[in-house]
């Protein structure tokens, strides 16, 4: 059983300042939650060093300071089983492991697969869904439809996992129409919006199934504005991503504790 783990939050990364500001905030909250346990950060993209080089550099600094971790835990801040999770992260782990073959290096499942993320989606929808009001139910007013939008991947596992999760959410919220769209694969946001309009669901909320603001969020907001201009009856609102939600912190802490009891 490890008593001295070295923890990394591992994320996609971006040079976007909004992304980096939100990431720094999340890192600070995780560090505060796990104090005095140090928590480091490593990013797959947007950095001068590769992911493996970032991890190797921080680990070498630890060892150079006379601090010898019993294991390294890489917490995957990805939302599903796409190519980064299935290919890039294991490749980086392999590179680090080759340098320190006797040091256990453990990569967690993507945070988006934690059950607390489904609780997060339910809580976000219930907080903003007017059809949950008894008055509105009695009046027969139609509920807004929700579109949960994930990034998407060329690998089928990402879409399958998110669609299965939304089916679970739908069973918990049977009165609220839910749809799934993706930024990088079909069905796209535009295709799902057209489908909703054909169902006379004109008031839509889009809930991003990703953690941080940045270029992807801005592109999503611009697309929603364009769609609203094209269909004047459409009312579409894009909600913030998930990095501030309490259930995300719950998922992070529980995942780390499962991989290293010393973090309890």
C-alpha positions as CSV (number, residue, x, y, z in Angstrom):
1,X,0.0,0.0,0.0
2,X,1.4,3.3,-1.0
3,X,2.0,6.0,1.6
4,X,3.8,8.6,-0.6
5,X,2.2,8.8,-4.0
6,X,2.9,11.5,-6.6
7,X,-0.3,12.6,-8.2
8,X,-0.7,14.3,-11.6
9,X,-3.8,15.8,-13.1
10,X,-3.5,14.9,-16.8
11,X,-5.6,16.9,-19.3
12,X,-5.8,17.7,-23.0
13,X,-4.3,21.1,-22.6
14,X,-4.6,24.3,-24.7
15,X,-2.9,27.6,-25.2
16,X,-6.2,29.4,-24.7
17,X,-6.1,31.7,-21.7
18,X,-9.7,30.9,-20.6
19,X,-8.8,27.2,-20.6
20,X,-5.6,27.8,-18.6
21,X,-7.3,30.0,-16.1
22,X,-10.1,27.4,-15.5
23,X,-7.5,24.6,-15.3
24,X,-5.5,26.5,-12.7
25,X,-8.6,27.1,-10.6
26,X,-9.4,23.4,-10.7
27,X,-5.8,22.4,-9.8
28,X,-5.9,24.8,-6.9
29,X,-9.1,23.3,-5.6
30,X,-7.8,19.8,-5.9
31,X,-4.6,20.7,-4.1
32,X,-6.6,22.3,-1.3
33,X,-8.8,19.3,-1.1
34,X,-5.9,16.8,-0.9
35,X,-3.5,19.0,1.2
36,X,-0.8,18.3,2.3
37,X,-0.5,15.8,-0.6
38,X,1.2,17.6,-3.5
39,X,-0.6,17.5,-6.9
40,X,1.1,18.2,-10.1
41,X,-0.2,19.0,-13.6
42,X,0.6,17.6,-17.0
43,X,-1.0,18.6,-20.3
44,X,-1.0,16.6,-23.6
45,X,-1.1,19.6,-25.9
46,X,-0.2,23.3,-25.9
47,X,3.1,22.9,-24.0
48,X,6.7,23.1,-25.1
49,X,7.4,19.6,-23.6
50,X,5.6,16.4,-24.4
51,X,3.4,14.8,-21.8
52,X,6.0,12.2,-20.9
53,X,8.7,14.9,-20.6
54,X,6.5,17.0,-18.3
55,X,5.9,14.0,-16.0
56,X,9.6,12.9,-16.2
57,X,10.7,16.4,-15.3
58,X,8.5,16.7,-12.2
59,X,9.4,13.2,-11.1
60,X,13.1,13.9,-11.5
61,X,12.7,17.0,-9.4
62,X,11.0,15.1,-6.7
63,X,13.8,12.5,-6.7
64,X,16.5,15.1,-6.8
65,X,15.0,16.7,-3.7
66,X,15.2,13.4,-1.8
67,X,11.5,12.7,-2.1
68,X,10.8,9.1,-3.2
69,X,7.2,8.4,-4.2
70,X,6.0,4.9,-3.8
71,X,3.9,5.2,-7.0
72,X,2.8,7.8,-9.5
73,X,-1.0,8.2,-10.1
74,X,-2.0,9.9,-13.3
75,X,-5.6,11.2,-13.0
76,X,-7.1,11.3,-16.5
77,X,-9.2,14.5,-16.9
78,X,-10.6,13.2,-20.2
79,X,-14.3,12.5,-20.7
80,X,-14.3,9.2,-22.5
81,X,-12.4,6.5,-24.4
82,X,-11.1,8.5,-27.4
83,X,-7.8,8.3,-29.1
84,X,-6.0,10.4,-26.4
85,X,-7.1,8.0,-23.7
86,X,-6.6,4.8,-25.6
87,X,-3.4,5.7,-27.4
88,X,-1.6,8.9,-26.3
89,X,-1.8,8.5,-22.6
90,X,-0.6,4.9,-22.5
91,X,2.2,5.8,-24.8
92,X,3.4,8.5,-22.4
93,X,3.1,6.2,-19.4
94,X,5.2,3.6,-21.3
95,X,7.9,6.3,-21.9
96,X,8.0,7.3,-18.2
97,X,7.9,3.7,-17.1
98,X,10.9,2.9,-19.3
99,X,13.0,5.4,-17.3
100,X,11.9,4.2,-13.9
101,X,10.9,0.5,-14.5
102,X,10.5,-0.3,-10.8
103,X,8.2,2.6,-9.9
104,X,4.5,1.8,-10.2
105,X,2.8,4.3,-12.6
106,X,-1.0,4.0,-12.7
107,X,-3.3,5.7,-15.1
108,X,-6.9,6.1,-14.0
109,X,-9.9,5.7,-16.2
110,X,-11.2,8.9,-17.8
111,X,-13.0,11.1,-15.3
112,X,-16.0,11.3,-17.6
113,X,-16.7,7.6,-16.9
114,X,-17.2,8.2,-13.1
115,X,-20.8,7.8,-12.0
116,X,-20.7,11.3,-10.3
117,X,-20.6,12.8,-13.8
118,X,-24.0,11.5,-14.5
119,X,-25.2,12.9,-11.1
120,X,-23.6,16.2,-12.3
121,X,-25.7,16.2,-15.5
122,X,-28.9,15.4,-13.6
123,X,-28.2,18.2,-11.1
124,X,-27.4,20.7,-13.8
125,X,-30.6,19.9,-15.7
126,X,-32.8,20.0,-12.6
127,X,-31.4,23.3,-11.5
128,X,-32.4,25.0,-14.8
129,X,-35.3,22.9,-16.1
130,X,-38.6,24.8,-15.7
131,X,-40.7,21.6,-16.4
132,X,-39.6,20.3,-13.0
133,X,-42.0,22.9,-11.5
134,X,-45.3,21.5,-10.3
135,X,-47.1,24.6,-11.6
136,X,-45.7,24.1,-15.1
137,X,-46.5,20.4,-15.1
138,X,-50.1,21.1,-14.1
139,X,-50.3,23.8,-16.8
140,X,-49.2,21.3,-19.5
141,X,-46.4,23.5,-20.7
142,X,-43.9,21.6,-22.8
143,X,-40.5,21.0,-21.3
144,X,-37.3,22.4,-22.9
145,X,-35.2,19.8,-24.6
146,X,-31.6,19.4,-23.6
147,X,-28.7,18.5,-25.9
148,X,-25.6,17.1,-24.2
149,X,-22.7,17.8,-26.4
150,X,-19.4,15.8,-26.3
151,X,-16.2,16.3,-28.2
152,X,-16.4,13.0,-30.0
153,X,-13.7,10.7,-31.4
154,X,-12.7,8.6,-34.3
155,X,-12.9,5.6,-31.9
156,X,-16.4,4.3,-31.2
157,X,-15.9,3.9,-27.5
158,X,-16.3,7.6,-26.7
159,X,-19.7,8.0,-28.4
160,X,-21.0,4.7,-27.0
161,X,-20.1,5.6,-23.4
162,X,-21.7,9.0,-23.6
163,X,-24.9,7.7,-25.3
164,X,-25.2,5.0,-22.6
165,X,-24.8,7.6,-19.9
166,X,-27.4,9.8,-21.3
167,X,-29.8,6.9,-21.5
168,X,-29.3,6.4,-17.8
169,X,-29.9,10.1,-17.2
170,X,-33.1,9.9,-19.3
171,X,-34.4,7.1,-17.1
172,X,-33.9,9.4,-14.1
173,X,-35.6,12.4,-15.9
174,X,-38.3,10.7,-17.9
175,X,-40.3,14.0,-18.5
176,X,-37.3,15.9,-20.0
177,X,-36.3,15.3,-23.6
178,X,-32.6,14.6,-23.9
179,X,-30.5,14.4,-27.0
180,X,-26.7,13.8,-27.7
181,X,-24.6,15.6,-30.2
182,X,-20.8,15.8,-30.9
183,X,-18.4,18.4,-32.0
184,X,-16.1,16.1,-34.0
185,X,-18.5,13.4,-35.2
186,X,-22.1,12.7,-36.0
187,X,-24.7,13.5,-34.9
188,X,-23.6,17.1,-35.0
189,X,-25.2,19.9,-33.1
190,X,-26.9,21.3,-36.3
191,X,-28.4,17.8,-37.1
192,X,-29.8,17.4,-33.6
193,X,-31.2,21.0,-33.5
194,X,-33.0,20.2,-36.8
195,X,-34.3,17.0,-35.3
196,X,-35.6,18.9,-32.3
197,X,-37.3,21.5,-34.4
198,X,-39.1,18.7,-36.3
199,X,-40.4,17.5,-32.9
200,X,-41.6,21.1,-32.1
201,X,-38.9,21.4,-29.4
202,X,-37.9,25.0,-30.0
203,X,-36.4,26.0,-26.7
204,X,-33.1,24.2,-26.3
205,X,-30.3,24.2,-23.8
206,X,-26.9,22.8,-24.8
207,X,-24.9,21.3,-22.0
208,X,-21.2,20.7,-22.9
209,X,-19.8,17.4,-21.7
210,X,-16.3,18.7,-21.4
211,X,-14.6,20.4,-18.5
212,X,-13.0,23.7,-19.5
213,X,-13.9,26.9,-21.5
214,X,-11.8,27.9,-24.5
215,X,-11.9,27.6,-28.3
216,X,-14.3,24.7,-28.3
217,X,-16.8,26.5,-26.1
218,X,-16.6,29.7,-28.2
219,X,-17.1,27.7,-31.4
220,X,-20.2,26.1,-29.9
221,X,-21.6,29.4,-28.8
222,X,-21.0,30.9,-32.3
223,X,-22.7,27.9,-33.9
224,X,-25.7,28.2,-31.6
225,X,-26.0,31.9,-32.5
226,X,-25.9,31.1,-36.2
227,X,-28.5,28.4,-35.9
228,X,-30.8,30.8,-34.0
229,X,-30.5,33.3,-36.8
230,X,-31.4,30.7,-39.4
231,X,-34.5,29.5,-37.5
232,X,-36.2,32.5,-35.8
233,X,-38.5,30.3,-33.7
234,X,-35.5,28.6,-32.2
235,X,-34.3,29.6,-28.7
236,X,-31.0,28.0,-27.9
237,X,-28.7,28.6,-24.9
238,X,-25.3,27.1,-24.3
239,X,-24.5,26.3,-20.7
240,X,-21.0,26.6,-19.1
241,X,-18.8,23.5,-19.1
242,X,-18.3,21.3,-16.0
243,X,-15.1,22.4,-14.3
244,X,-16.8,24.3,-11.4
245,X,-19.4,21.6,-10.5
246,X,-19.1,20.0,-7.0
247,X,-19.7,16.5,-8.4
248,X,-16.6,16.9,-10.5
249,X,-14.5,17.4,-7.4
250,X,-16.2,14.3,-5.9
251,X,-15.3,12.2,-8.9
252,X,-11.7,13.4,-8.8
253,X,-11.2,12.7,-5.1
254,X,-13.0,9.3,-5.2
255,X,-11.0,8.2,-8.2
256,X,-7.7,9.1,-6.6
257,X,-8.6,7.4,-3.3
258,X,-9.5,4.3,-5.2
259,X,-6.0,4.2,-6.7
260,X,-4.1,5.2,-3.6
261,X,-5.6,4.7,-0.2
262,X,-3.0,7.1,1.2
263,X,-5.1,9.9,-0.3
264,X,-8.1,9.2,1.9
